[in-house]
């Protein structure tokens, strides 16, 4: 008869697995291009204009928003496709035309609408 070897003494142990590494903090989400930075500035100016409209100085607010659109149009016209960042939505000429028309329209609206007595 053959004897069965005793395997109780030959238990194989695996080393404990190390804990998973701590997750890295998410990277800071800052604009990566000049156009992205200008976009953030334009959004800030438009928000100031909206606040002015809400507080009653609607003409001044519309002028602020119109100037912001014109700054965006000028920036989009000058920057390259790669540097335009978030200002690049469509083709360059259509972005410039739409931003210019919007900006001039808001400024014209602020100038042309007559004052109404309260």
N, CA, C and O atoms as a printed pandas DataFrame, in Angstrom:
     atom_number atom_name residue_name chain_id  residue_number  x_coord  y_coord  z_coord
0              1         N          UNK        A               1    0.795   -1.173    0.000
1              2        CA          UNK        A               1    0.000    0.000    0.000
2              3         C          UNK        A               1    0.847    1.250    0.000
3              4         O          UNK        A               1    1.876    1.372    0.665
4              5         N          UNK        A               2    0.361    2.124   -0.758
5              6        CA          UNK        A               2    1.091    3.375   -0.805
6              7         C          UNK        A               2    0.514    4.331    0.211
7              8         O          UNK        A               2   -0.696    4.403    0.425
8              9         N          UNK        A               3    1.386    5.033    0.806
9             10        CA          UNK        A               3    0.896    6.003    1.765
10            11         C          UNK        A               3    0.732    7.360    1.072
11            12         O          UNK        A               3    1.523    7.742    0.210
12            13         N          UNK        A               4   -0.285    8.046    1.463
13            14        CA          UNK        A               4   -0.568    9.367    0.904
14            15         C          UNK        A               4    0.266   10.383    1.675
15            16         O          UNK        A               4    0.252   10.403    2.906
16            17         N          UNK        A               5    0.986   11.221    0.949
17            18        CA          UNK        A               5    1.814   12.190    1.678
18            19         C          UNK        A               5    0.942   13.175    2.439
19            20         O          UNK        A               5   -0.140   13.552    1.989
20            21         N          UNK        A               6    1.416   13.564    3.552
21            22        CA          UNK        A               6    0.695   14.515    4.411
22            23         C          UNK        A               6    0.958   15.930    3.895
23            24         O          UNK        A               6    2.095   16.401    3.935
24            25         N          UNK        A               7   -0.079   16.609    3.412
25            26        CA          UNK        A               7    0.084   17.941    2.832
26            27         C          UNK        A               7   -0.250   19.051    3.816
27            28         O          UNK        A               7   -0.190   20.228    3.462
28            29         N          UNK        A               8   -0.589   18.707    5.002
29            30        CA          UNK        A               8   -0.933   19.737    5.972
30            31         C          UNK        A               8    0.257   20.616    6.318
31            32         O          UNK        A               8    0.081   21.789    6.648
32            33         N          UNK        A               9    1.408   20.096    6.251
33            34        CA          UNK        A               9    2.593   20.882    6.582
34            35         C          UNK        A               9    3.082   21.701    5.384
35            36         O          UNK        A               9    3.943   22.567    5.543
36            37         N          UNK        A              10    2.560   21.448    4.219
37            38        CA          UNK        A              10    3.045   22.106    3.019
38            39         C          UNK        A              10    2.062   23.161    2.494
39            40         O          UNK        A              10    1.980   23.377    1.284
40            41         N          UNK        A              11    1.352   23.788    3.351
41            42        CA          UNK        A              11    0.413   24.824    2.921
42            43         C          UNK        A              11    1.179   25.984    2.299
43            44         O          UNK        A              11    2.167   26.477    2.844
44            45         N          UNK        A              12    0.699   26.388    1.173
45            46        CA          UNK        A              12    1.336   27.503    0.477
46            47         C          UNK        A              12    0.594   28.775    0.876
47            48         O          UNK        A              12   -0.628   28.866    0.755
48            49         N          UNK        A              13    1.342   29.733    1.343
49            50        CA          UNK        A              13    0.731   31.012    1.719
50            51         C          UNK        A              13    1.164   32.065    0.723
51            52         O          UNK        A              13    2.326   32.129    0.322
52            53         N          UNK        A              14    0.227   32.873    0.341
53            54        CA          UNK        A              14    0.558   33.972   -0.571
54            55         C          UNK        A              14    0.775   35.226    0.255
55            56         O          UNK        A              14    0.112   35.435    1.271
56            57         N          UNK        A              15    1.698   36.049   -0.181
57            58        CA          UNK        A              15    1.920   37.284    0.579
58            59         C          UNK        A              15    0.679   38.175    0.463
59            60         O          UNK        A              15   -0.025   38.136   -0.546
60            61         N          UNK        A              16    0.418   38.964    1.483
61            62        CA          UNK        A              16   -0.754   39.839    1.422
62            63         C          UNK        A              16   -0.596   40.871    0.296
63            64         O          UNK        A              16    0.503   41.365    0.042
64            65         N          UNK        A              17   -1.696   41.182   -0.363
65            66        CA          UNK        A              17   -1.628   42.162   -1.441
66            67         C          UNK        A              17   -1.582   43.561   -0.830
67            68         O          UNK        A              17   -2.266   43.850    0.152
68            69         N          UNK        A              18   -0.767   44.416   -1.427
69            70        CA          UNK        A              18   -0.690   45.787   -0.885
70            71         C          UNK        A              18   -1.993   46.526   -1.179
71            72         O          UNK        A              18   -2.683   46.219   -2.151
72            73         N          UNK        A              19   -2.321   47.489   -0.344
73            74        CA          UNK        A              19   -3.553   48.254   -0.590
74            75         C          UNK        A              19   -3.408   49.056   -1.886
75            76         O          UNK        A              19   -2.297   49.417   -2.276
76            77         N          UNK        A              20   -4.519   49.327   -2.541
77            78        CA          UNK        A              20   -4.427   50.096   -3.791
78            79         C          UNK        A              20   -3.909   51.504   -3.505
79            80         O          UNK        A              20   -4.155   52.057   -2.434
80            81         N          UNK        A              21   -3.203   52.069   -4.456
81            82        CA          UNK        A              21   -2.668   53.422   -4.223
82            83         C          UNK        A              21   -3.807   54.437   -4.094
83            84         O          UNK        A              21   -4.889   54.265   -4.656
84            85         N          UNK        A              22   -3.535   55.466   -3.359
85            86        CA          UNK        A              22   -4.538   56.522   -3.169
86            87         C          UNK        A              22   -4.801   57.201   -4.512
87            88         O          UNK        A              22   -3.872   57.416   -5.290
88            89         N          UNK        A              23   -6.048   57.536   -4.784
89            90        CA          UNK        A              23   -6.328   58.193   -6.067
90            91         C          UNK        A              23   -5.686   59.567   -6.122
91            92         O          UNK        A              23   -5.613   60.290   -5.128
92            93         N          UNK        A              24   -5.221   59.901   -7.324
93            94        CA          UNK        A              24   -4.601   61.212   -7.498
94            95         C          UNK        A              24   -5.694   62.271   -7.526
95            96         O          UNK        A              24   -6.789   62.023   -8.031
96            97         N          UNK        A              25   -5.401   63.448   -6.987
97            98        CA          UNK        A              25   -6.413   64.502   -7.053
98            99         C          UNK        A              25   -6.657   64.881   -8.513
99           100         O          UNK        A              25   -5.743   64.824   -9.336
100          101         N          UNK        A              26   -7.887   65.266   -8.829
101          102        CA          UNK        A              26   -8.161   65.629  -10.221
102          103         C          UNK        A              26   -7.348   66.852  -10.622
103          104         O          UNK        A              26   -7.080   67.723   -9.794
104          105         N          UNK        A              27   -6.956   66.916  -11.888
105          106        CA          UNK        A              27   -6.160   68.070  -12.324
106          107         C          UNK        A              27   -7.010   69.334  -12.295
107          108         O          UNK        A              27   -8.233   69.289  -12.425
108          109         N          UNK        A              28   -6.339   70.444  -12.123
109          110        CA          UNK        A              28   -7.046   71.732  -12.103
110          111         C          UNK        A              28   -7.597   71.996  -13.489
111          112         O          UNK        A              28   -6.923   71.762  -14.491
112          113         N          UNK        A              29   -8.812   72.478  -13.541
113          114        CA          UNK        A              29   -9.471   72.700  -14.818
114          115         C          UNK        A              29   -9.375   74.167  -15.200
115          116         O          UNK        A              29  -10.319   74.936  -15.014
116          117         N          UNK        A              30   -8.240   74.537  -15.727
117          118        CA          UNK        A              30   -8.017   75.897  -16.181
118          119         C          UNK        A              30   -8.002   75.910  -17.705
119          120         O          UNK        A              30   -7.676   74.901  -18.330
120          121         N          UNK        A              31   -8.354   77.047  -18.306
121          122        CA          UNK        A              31   -8.267   77.110  -19.767
122          123         C          UNK        A              31   -6.841   76.849  -20.236
123          124         O          UNK        A              31   -5.876   77.341  -19.652
124          125         N          UNK        A              32   -6.733   76.069  -21.298
125          126        CA          UNK        A              32   -5.422   75.691  -21.813
126          127         C          UNK        A              32   -4.948   76.581  -22.957
127          128         O          UNK        A              32   -3.797   76.477  -23.381
128          129         N          UNK        A              33   -5.824   77.459  -23.465
129          130        CA          UNK        A              33   -5.462   78.307  -24.595
130          131         C          UNK        A              33   -5.796   79.757  -24.282
131          132         O          UNK        A              33   -6.504   80.057  -23.321
132          133         N          UNK        A              34   -5.272   80.649  -25.116
133          134        CA          UNK        A              34   -5.585   82.074  -24.974
134          135         C          UNK        A              34   -7.078   82.288  -25.214
135          136         O          UNK        A              34   -7.727   83.055  -24.503
136          137         N          UNK        A              35   -7.613   81.604  -26.219
137          138        CA          UNK        A              35   -9.035   81.728  -26.510
138          139         C          UNK        A              35   -9.906   81.267  -25.348
139          140         O          UNK        A              35  -10.955   81.856  -25.085
140          141         N          UNK        A              36   -9.480   80.228  -24.660
141          142        CA          UNK        A              36  -10.225   79.764  -23.491
142          143         C          UNK        A              36  -10.226   80.786  -22.371
143          144         O          UNK        A              36  -11.239   80.986  -21.701
144          145         N          UNK        A              37   -9.091   81.429  -22.173
145          146        CA          UNK        A              37   -9.001   82.468  -21.152
146          147         C          UNK        A              37   -9.873   83.662  -21.521
147          148         O          UNK        A              37  -10.572   84.211  -20.670
148          149         N          UNK        A              38   -9.831   84.064  -22.791
149          150        CA          UNK        A              38  -10.668   85.178  -23.242
150          151         C          UNK        A              38  -12.142   84.810  -23.106
151          152         O          UNK        A              38  -12.959   85.655  -22.739
152          153         N          UNK        A              39  -12.492   83.557  -23.397
153          154        CA          UNK        A              39  -13.869   83.100  -23.247
154          155         C          UNK        A              39  -14.350   83.261  -21.804
155          156         O          UNK        A              39  -15.461   83.735  -21.568
156          157         N          UNK        A              40  -13.525   82.873  -20.854
157          158        CA          UNK        A              40  -13.899   83.002  -19.437
158          159         C          UNK        A              40  -14.086   84.477  -19.079
159          160         O          UNK        A              40  -15.015   84.817  -18.347
160          161         N          UNK        A              41  -13.223   85.350  -19.581
161          162        CA          UNK        A              41  -13.357   86.790  -19.324
162          163         C          UNK        A              41  -14.654   87.318  -19.941
163          164         O          UNK        A              41  -15.363   88.107  -19.316
164          165         N          UNK        A              42  -14.963   86.886  -21.160
165          166        CA          UNK        A              42  -16.186   87.328  -21.824
166          167         C          UNK        A              42  -17.419   86.888  -21.043
167          168         O          UNK        A              42  -18.354   87.667  -20.861
168          169         N          UNK        A              43  -17.421   85.653  -20.586
169          170        CA          UNK        A              43  -18.553   85.177  -19.789
170          171         C          UNK        A              43  -18.693   86.013  -18.514
171          172         O          UNK        A              43  -19.811   86.324  -18.101
172          173         N          UNK        A              44  -17.584   86.375  -17.896
173          174        CA          UNK        A              44  -17.640   87.234  -16.711
174          175         C          UNK        A              44  -18.230   88.604  -17.019
175          176         O          UNK        A              44  -19.040   89.120  -16.249
176          177         N          UNK        A              45  -17.826   89.197  -18.144
177          178        CA          UNK        A              45  -18.358   90.509  -18.526
178          179         C          UNK        A              45  -19.849   90.411  -18.828
179          180         O          UNK        A              45  -20.619   91.293  -18.449
180          181         N          UNK        A              46  -20.257   89.350  -19.505
181          182        CA          UNK        A              46  -21.685   89.164  -19.798
182          183         C          UNK        A              46  -22.477   88.998  -18.504
183          184         O          UNK        A              46  -23.587   89.518  -18.395
184          185         N          UNK        A              47  -21.934   88.293  -17.536
185          186        CA          UNK        A              47  -22.628   88.144  -16.250
186          187         C          UNK        A              47  -22.764   89.484  -15.529
187          188         O          UNK        A              47  -23.787   89.755  -14.900
188          189         N          UNK        A              48  -21.727   90.319  -15.624
189          190        CA          UNK        A              48  -21.823   91.662  -15.042
190          191         C          UNK        A              48  -22.924   92.445  -15.748
191          192         O          UNK        A              48  -23.723   93.123  -15.102
192          193         N          UNK        A              49  -22.965   92.348  -17.087
193          194        CA          UNK        A              49  -24.015   93.018  -17.849
194          195         C          UNK        A              49  -25.409   92.533  -17.467
195          196         O          UNK        A              49  -26.336   93.334  -17.341
196          197         N          UNK        A              50  -25.558   91.223  -17.281
197          198        CA          UNK        A              50  -26.863   90.688  -16.857
198          199         C          UNK        A              50  -27.246   91.195  -15.471
199          200         O          UNK        A              50  -28.412   91.498  -15.216
200          201         N          UNK        A              51  -26.274   91.286  -14.585
201          202        CA          UNK        A              51  -26.561   91.816  -13.248
202          203         C          UNK        A              51  -27.012   93.273  -13.337
203          204         O          UNK        A              51  -27.930   93.687  -12.630
204          205         N          UNK        A              52  -26.366   94.046  -14.205
205          206        CA          UNK        A              52  -26.782   95.442  -14.387
206          207         C          UNK        A              52  -28.205   95.523  -14.936
207          208         O          UNK        A              52  -28.982   96.381  -14.518
208          209         N          UNK        A              53  -28.547   94.641  -15.865
209          210        CA          UNK        A              53  -29.909   94.622  -16.407
210          211         C          UNK        A              53  -30.906   94.293  -15.305
211          212         O          UNK        A              53  -31.955   94.930  -15.210
212          213         N          UNK        A              54  -30.591   93.314  -14.480
213          214        CA          UNK        A              54  -31.505   92.922  -13.392
214          215         C          UNK        A              54  -31.679   94.052  -12.391
215          216         O          UNK        A              54  -32.775   94.243  -11.866
216          217         N          UNK        A              55  -30.627   94.799  -12.118
217          218        CA          UNK        A              55  -30.706   95.882  -11.137
218          219         C          UNK        A              55  -31.287   97.167  -11.707
219          220         O          UNK        A              55  -31.397   98.162  -10.990
220          221         N          UNK        A              56  -31.661   97.165  -12.982
221          222        CA          UNK        A              56  -32.369   98.305  -13.530
222          223         C          UNK        A              56  -31.613   99.141  -14.531
223          224         O          UNK        A              56  -32.242   99.908  -15.260
224          225         N          UNK        A              57  -30.315   99.042  -14.613
225          226        CA          UNK        A              57  -29.536   99.820  -15.571
226          227         C          UNK        A              57  -29.402   98.999  -16.854
227          228         O          UNK        A              57  -28.305   98.580  -17.223
228          229         N          UNK        A              58  -30.536   98.776  -17.529
229          230        CA          UNK        A              58  -30.540   97.837  -18.648
230          231         C          UNK        A              58  -29.722   98.334  -19.833
231          232         O          UNK        A              58  -29.110   97.529  -20.535
232          233         N          UNK        A              59  -29.699   99.643  -20.070
233          234        CA          UNK        A              59  -28.897  100.154  -21.188
234          235         C          UNK        A              59  -27.403   99.888  -20.953
235          236         O          UNK        A              59  -26.693   99.422  -21.845
236          237         N          UNK        A              60  -26.960  100.185  -19.770
237          238        CA          UNK        A              60  -25.549   99.948  -19.444
238          239         C          UNK        A              60  -25.221   98.457  -19.518
239          240         O          UNK        A              60  -24.167   98.068  -20.022
240          241         N          UNK        A              61  -26.125   97.640  -19.016
241          242        CA          UNK        A              61  -25.914   96.190  -19.072
242          243         C          UNK        A              61  -25.829   95.664  -20.494
243          244         O          UNK        A              61  -24.983   94.823  -20.798
244          245         N          UNK        A              62  -26.705   96.154  -21.371
245          246        CA          UNK        A              62  -26.662   95.722  -22.769
246          247         C          UNK        A              62  -25.375   96.173  -23.457
247          248         O          UNK        A              62  -24.811   95.444  -24.273
248          249         N          UNK        A              63  -24.918   97.371  -23.127
249          250        CA          UNK        A              63  -23.655   97.839  -23.711
250          251         C          UNK        A              63  -22.501   96.951  -23.243
251          252         O          UNK        A              63  -21.640   96.589  -24.045
252          253         N          UNK        A              64  -22.473   96.601  -21.981
253          254        CA          UNK        A              64  -21.428   95.709  -21.461
254          255         C          UNK        A              64  -21.449   94.373  -22.207
255          256         O          UNK        A              64  -20.403   93.867  -22.613
256          257         N          UNK        A              65  -22.642   93.808  -22.383
257          258        CA          UNK        A              65  -22.743   92.523  -23.079
258          259         C          UNK        A              65  -22.332   92.666  -24.542
259          260         O          UNK        A              65  -21.663   91.786  -25.084
260          261         N          UNK        A              66  -22.729   93.770  -25.187
261          262        CA          UNK        A              66  -22.350   93.993  -26.576
262          263         C          UNK        A              66  -20.853   94.144  -26.749
263          264         O          UNK        A              66  -20.274   93.602  -27.690
264          265         N          UNK        A              67  -20.228   94.875  -25.850
265          266        CA          UNK        A              67  -18.768   95.046  -25.913
266          267         C          UNK        A              67  -18.077   93.697  -25.714
267          268         O          UNK        A              67  -17.078   93.406  -26.372
268          269         N          UNK        A              68  -18.603   92.884  -24.818
269          270        CA          UNK        A              68  -18.018   91.555  -24.605
270          271         C          UNK        A              68  -18.092   90.725  -25.887
271          272         O          UNK        A              68  -17.137   90.031  -26.235
272          273         N          UNK        A              69  -19.219   90.796  -26.584
273          274        CA          UNK        A              69  -19.349   90.058  -27.857
274          275         C          UNK        A              69  -18.368   90.585  -28.900
275          276         O          UNK        A              69  -17.778   89.802  -29.645
276          277         N          UNK        A              70  -18.190   91.886  -28.960
277          278        CA          UNK        A              70  -17.242   92.458  -29.927
278          279         C          UNK        A              70  -15.799   92.072  -29.589
279          280         O          UNK        A              70  -14.995   91.831  -30.490
280          281         N          UNK        A              71  -15.475   92.015  -28.317
281          282        CA          UNK        A              71  -14.137   91.559  -27.910
282          283         C          UNK        A              71  -13.944   90.101  -28.333
283          284         O          UNK        A              71  -12.874   89.719  -28.807
284          285         N          UNK        A              72  -14.984   89.301  -28.157
285          286        CA          UNK        A              72  -14.908   87.906  -28.598
286          287         C          UNK        A              72  -14.726   87.794  -30.099
287          288         O          UNK        A              72  -13.953   86.959  -30.570
288          289         N          UNK        A              73  -15.433   88.630  -30.858
289          290        CA          UNK        A              73  -15.301   88.604  -32.316
290          291         C          UNK        A              73  -13.895   89.003  -32.746
291          292         O          UNK        A              73  -13.303   88.367  -33.618
292          293         N          UNK        A              74  -13.372   90.038  -32.143
293          294        CA          UNK        A              74  -12.021   90.481  -32.481
294          295         C          UNK        A              74  -10.988   89.412  -32.132
295          296         O          UNK        A              74  -10.077   89.133  -32.911
296          297         N          UNK        A              75  -11.142   88.826  -30.960
297          298        CA          UNK        A              75  -10.203   87.788  -30.536
298          299         C          UNK        A              75  -10.285   86.582  -31.453
299          300         O          UNK        A              75   -9.259   86.017  -31.832
300          301         N          UNK        A              76  -11.494   86.186  -31.811
301          302        CA          UNK        A              76  -11.667   85.031  -32.705
302          303         C          UNK        A              76  -11.072   85.311  -34.079
303          304         O          UNK        A              76  -10.523   84.409  -34.712
304          305         N          UNK        A              77  -11.176   86.552  -34.545
305          306        CA          UNK        A              77  -10.629   86.899  -35.855
306          307         C          UNK        A              77   -9.105   86.882  -35.858
307          308         O          UNK        A              77   -8.494   86.575  -36.881
308          309         N          UNK        A              78   -8.485   87.206  -34.728
309          310        CA          UNK        A              78   -7.030   87.342  -34.660
310          311         C          UNK        A              78   -6.336   86.013  -34.353
311          312         O          UNK        A              78   -5.275   85.727  -34.908
312          313         N          UNK        A              79   -6.925   85.207  -33.478
313          314        CA          UNK        A              79   -6.248   83.984  -33.037
314          315         C          UNK        A              79   -6.306   82.880  -34.089
315          316         O          UNK        A              79   -7.219   82.829  -34.913
316          317         N          UNK        A              80   -5.320   82.007  -34.041
317          318        CA          UNK        A              80   -5.311   80.847  -34.933
318          319         C          UNK        A              80   -6.372   79.841  -34.484
319          320         O          UNK        A              80   -6.938   79.954  -33.396
320          321         N          UNK        A              81   -6.624   78.863  -35.343
321          322        CA          UNK        A              81   -7.620   77.837  -35.014
322          323         C          UNK        A              81   -7.236   77.094  -33.736
323          324         O          UNK        A              81   -8.091   76.804  -32.899
324          325         N          UNK        A              82   -5.976   76.795  -33.594
325          326        CA          UNK        A              82   -5.513   76.032  -32.433
326          327         C          UNK        A              82   -5.580   76.850  -31.150
327          328         O          UNK        A              82   -5.907   76.316  -30.090
328          329         N          UNK        A              83   -5.272   78.146  -31.238
329          330        CA          UNK        A              83   -5.237   78.998  -30.045
330          331         C          UNK        A              83   -6.612   79.531  -29.667
331          332         O          UNK        A              83   -6.777   80.082  -28.579
332          333         N          UNK        A              84   -7.602   79.377  -30.542
333          334        CA          UNK        A              84   -8.923   79.956  -30.274
334          335         C          UNK        A              84   -9.635   79.270  -29.117
335          336         O          UNK        A              84  -10.475   79.884  -28.459
336          337         N          UNK        A              85   -9.319   78.029  -28.864
337          338        CA          UNK        A              85   -9.894   77.322  -27.716
338          339         C          UNK        A              85  -11.409   77.293  -27.739
339          340         O          UNK        A              85  -12.010   76.896  -28.738
340          341         N          UNK        A              86  -12.030   77.711  -26.648
341          342        CA          UNK        A              86  -13.484   77.643  -26.525
342          343         C          UNK        A              86  -14.201   78.697  -27.358
343          344         O          UNK        A              86  -15.424   78.643  -27.490
344          345         N          UNK        A              87  -13.478   79.641  -27.916
345          346        CA          UNK        A              87  -14.102   80.599  -28.831
346          347         C          UNK        A              87  -14.393   79.951  -30.184
347          348         O          UNK        A              87  -15.195   80.469  -30.961
348          349         N          UNK        A              88  -13.763   78.852  -30.457
349          350        CA          UNK        A              88  -13.934   78.171  -31.745
350          351         C          UNK        A              88  -15.145   77.252  -31.662
351          352         O          UNK        A              88  -15.097   76.189  -31.044
352          353         N          UNK        A              89  -16.227   77.681  -32.293
353          354        CA          UNK        A              89  -17.438   76.875  -32.318
354          355         C          UNK        A              89  -17.714   76.400  -33.734
355          356         O          UNK        A              89  -17.976   75.220  -33.966
356          357         N          UNK        A              90  -17.652   77.319  -34.667
357          358        CA          UNK        A              90  -17.885   77.024  -36.084
358          359         C          UNK        A              90  -16.662   77.458  -36.866
359          360         O          UNK        A              90  -15.569   77.586  -36.313
360          361         N          UNK        A              91  -16.851   77.680  -38.140
361          362        CA          UNK        A              91  -15.743   78.230  -38.928
362          363         C          UNK        A              91  -15.459   79.653  -38.459
363          364         O          UNK        A              91  -16.329   80.327  -37.907
364          365         N          UNK        A              92  -14.232   80.094  -38.688
365          366        CA          UNK        A              92  -13.813   81.396  -38.183
366          367         C          UNK        A              92  -14.734   82.519  -38.654
367          368         O          UNK        A              92  -15.166   83.344  -37.850
368          369         N          UNK        A              93  -15.031   82.555  -39.934
369          370        CA          UNK        A              93  -15.830   83.667  -40.466
370          371         C          UNK        A              93  -17.229   83.674  -39.865
371          372         O          UNK        A              93  -17.775   84.743  -39.591
372          373         N          UNK        A              94  -17.815   82.501  -39.657
373          374        CA          UNK        A              94  -19.171   82.495  -39.084
374          375         C          UNK        A              94  -19.151   82.895  -37.609
375          376         O          UNK        A              94  -20.060   83.584  -37.145
376          377         N          UNK        A              95  -18.125   82.471  -36.870
377          378        CA          UNK        A              95  -18.003   82.903  -35.472
378          379         C          UNK        A              95  -17.867   84.420  -35.385
379          380         O          UNK        A              95  -18.531   85.068  -34.576
380          381         N          UNK        A              96  -16.997   84.978  -36.229
381          382        CA          UNK        A              96  -16.751   86.422  -36.197
382          383         C          UNK        A              96  -18.016   87.189  -36.594
383          384         O          UNK        A              96  -18.370   88.176  -35.951
384          385         N          UNK        A              97  -18.690   86.740  -37.643
385          386        CA          UNK        A              97  -19.904   87.433  -38.093
386          387         C          UNK        A              97  -20.992   87.370  -37.031
387          388         O          UNK        A              97  -21.613   88.389  -36.726
388          389         N          UNK        A              98  -21.233   86.194  -36.461
389          390        CA          UNK        A              98  -22.300   86.066  -35.459
390          391         C          UNK        A              98  -21.999   86.866  -34.187
391          392         O          UNK        A              98  -22.896   87.493  -33.624
392          393         N          UNK        A              99  -20.752   86.845  -33.738
393          394        CA          UNK        A              99  -20.397   87.617  -32.552
394          395         C          UNK        A              99  -20.483   89.119  -32.826
395          396         O          UNK        A              99  -20.927   89.883  -31.968
396          397         N          UNK        A             100  -20.063   89.540  -34.010
397          398        CA          UNK        A             100  -20.126   90.969  -34.350
398          399         C          UNK        A             100  -21.567   91.439  -34.457
399          400         O          UNK        A             100  -21.918   92.486  -33.914
400          401         N          UNK        A             101  -22.405   90.678  -35.151
401          402        CA          UNK        A             101  -23.812   91.055  -35.286
402          403         C          UNK        A             101  -24.492   91.082  -33.919
403          404         O          UNK        A             101  -25.278   91.986  -33.637
404          405         N          UNK        A             102  -24.198   90.104  -33.073
405          406        CA          UNK        A             102  -24.788   90.084  -31.725
406          407         C          UNK        A             102  -24.349   91.294  -30.912
407          408         O          UNK        A             102  -25.171   91.952  -30.275
408          409         N          UNK        A             103  -23.056   91.583  -30.936
409          410        CA          UNK        A             103  -22.538   92.719  -30.169
410          411         C          UNK        A             103  -23.093   94.046  -30.648
411          412         O          UNK        A             103  -23.537   94.871  -29.850
412          413         N          UNK        A             104  -23.063   94.248  -31.975
413          414        CA          UNK        A             104  -23.602   95.500  -32.511
414          415         C          UNK        A             104  -25.113   95.598  -32.292
415          416         O          UNK        A             104  -25.642   96.685  -32.055
416          417         N          UNK        A             105  -25.797   94.468  -32.373
417          418        CA          UNK        A             105  -27.240   94.471  -32.128
418          419         C          UNK        A             105  -27.586   94.874  -30.706
419          420         O          UNK        A             105  -28.515   95.652  -30.489
420          421         N          UNK        A             106  -26.849   94.353  -29.737
421          422        CA          UNK        A             106  -27.115   94.716  -28.339
422          423         C          UNK        A             106  -26.816   96.193  -28.078
423          424         O          UNK        A             106  -27.581   96.875  -27.397
424          425         N          UNK        A             107  -25.707   96.677  -28.620
425          426        CA          UNK        A             107  -25.359   98.094  -28.422
426          427         C          UNK        A             107  -26.381   98.986  -29.121
427          428         O          UNK        A             107  -26.803   99.997  -28.559
428          429         N          UNK        A             108  -26.783   98.626  -30.340
429          430        CA          UNK        A             108  -27.785   99.405  -31.072
430          431         C          UNK        A             108  -29.107   99.422  -30.327
431          432         O          UNK        A             108  -29.761  100.461  -30.238
432          433         N          UNK        A             109  -29.496   98.287  -29.799
433          434        CA          UNK        A             109  -30.732   98.206  -29.018
434          435         C          UNK        A             109  -30.683   99.136  -27.808
435          436         O          UNK        A             109  -31.667   99.809  -27.498
436          437         N          UNK        A             110  -29.550   99.172  -27.130
437          438        CA          UNK        A             110  -29.414  100.029  -25.955
438          439         C          UNK        A             110  -29.485  101.507  -26.322
439          440         O          UNK        A             110  -29.958  102.318  -25.525
440          441         N          UNK        A             111  -29.022  101.867  -27.516
441          442        CA          UNK        A             111  -28.993  103.271  -27.924
442          443         C          UNK        A             111  -30.333  103.704  -28.520
443          444         O          UNK        A             111  -30.782  104.823  -28.271
444          445         N          UNK        A             112  -30.971  102.846  -29.295
445          446        CA          UNK        A             112  -32.152  103.244  -30.071
446          447         C          UNK        A             112  -33.449  103.249  -29.257
447          448         O          UNK        A             112  -34.289  104.127  -29.459
448          449         N          UNK        A             113  -33.630  102.305  -28.358
449          450        CA          UNK        A             113  -34.909  102.212  -27.637
450          451         C          UNK        A             113  -35.109  103.490  -26.814
451          452         O          UNK        A             113  -34.250  103.864  -26.015
452          453         N          UNK        A             114  -36.246  104.151  -27.017
453          454        CA          UNK        A             114  -36.469  105.410  -26.283
454          455         C          UNK        A             114  -36.787  105.143  -24.808
455          456         O          UNK        A             114  -37.300  104.086  -24.440
456          457         N          UNK        A             115  -36.469  106.119  -23.996
457          458        CA          UNK        A             115  -36.774  106.004  -22.563
458          459         C          UNK        A             115  -38.266  106.142  -22.365
459          460         O          UNK        A             115  -38.910  106.975  -23.001
460          461         N          UNK        A             116  -38.801  105.349  -21.509
461          462        CA          UNK        A             116  -40.238  105.381  -21.208
462          463         C          UNK        A             116  -40.427  105.993  -19.826
463          464         O          UNK        A             116  -39.697  105.671  -18.888
464          465         N          UNK        A             117  -41.414  106.879  -19.710
465          466        CA          UNK        A             117  -41.680  107.439  -18.377
466          467         C          UNK        A             117  -42.259  106.349  -17.473
467          468         O          UNK        A             117  -42.972  105.455  -17.929
468          469         N          UNK        A             118  -41.945  106.443  -16.220
469          470        CA          UNK        A             118  -42.464  105.470  -15.270
470          471         C          UNK        A             118  -43.848  105.835  -14.954
471          472         O          UNK        A             118  -44.503  105.153  -14.166
